[in-house]
């Protein structure tokens, strides 16, 4: 066969954070992404693990430049580290022709809490405010608290870091705050709370949403592979829920396929309305949507026809794991479609 006519055999690296030992010892078989490796192989894509740490970033760069694409699973904040160095590396690799999912620029558009403010006119939106400075938060938050409890969220974070329920108390100027990573609320002055939030403004902003009273009924997570639904997760939460009875019901997330009859209305909204609106509003090309991402929804007010409304709580893009059993096959199809564009 003419070498110039040989069929294209794409390769992908699956990148996650780890130390030198993990970089040395991680294989396709012992990786937590083993099912993604298997799904990629099933569609003809050679995949290999890539472990990242700032101490051997240049080695990782060379590894990524040798493949056609990279699927990235790295939290925005983890063990005191952020993604600043990694994002610069990924931008460089992408500029040299490697497909990166999710690309750091796409993460900044849809994977930070600011997306809640930018998409507030959409059907999943609510009365959302954006504070760029602590001074703006000090000036505007008290008025909003007059209408009821608020959910305060730092722009970038994961695992409930920088997420609070805040409500006004009759004993002004005290407020009641509940950290999403803690079990018990505290009573503070507004100035004390602002001091706790000060670091959020060092390189970002703060989002302010109405607290959703139906949060205790659970959160529905819709998993997406590009613009198609890849399954659902549903669980009762204890974060920001201060009712002992509701907290006692909190449990593990239960995963189901995209055919789950309970969530077909949400699936149609996501695939047919909200994802196209999202990409248009944020100027994201359909082909640049992440291979795997998810949207967390709280239940909003019951509508006139008796159906539930949904309020977006956050979009996760940086490190979506775990996920429904059906998701790896959807990720592989997404990757195959995207790499085909390079032929």
Buried (B, 14 or more C-beta within 10 A) or exposed (E): EEEEEEEEEBBBBBBBBBEEEBBEEBEBEEBEBBBBBBBBEEBEBBBBBBBBBEEBEEBBBEBBBEBBBBBBBBBBBBEEBBBEEBBEBBBBBBEEEBBBBBBBBBBBBBBBBBBBBBBBEBBBBBEBBBBEEBEBBBEBBBEBBEEEBBBBBBBBBBEBBBBBBBBBEEEEEBBBBBBBEEEEBBEBEBEBBBEBBEEBBEEBBBBBBBBBEBBBBBBBBBBBBBBBBBBBBBBBBBBBBBEEEBBEBBEEBEBBBBEBEEBEEBBEBBBEEBBEBBBEBBEBEEEBBBBBBBBBBBBBEEEEEEEBBBBBBBBBBBBBEEBBEBBBBBBBBBBBBBBEEEE
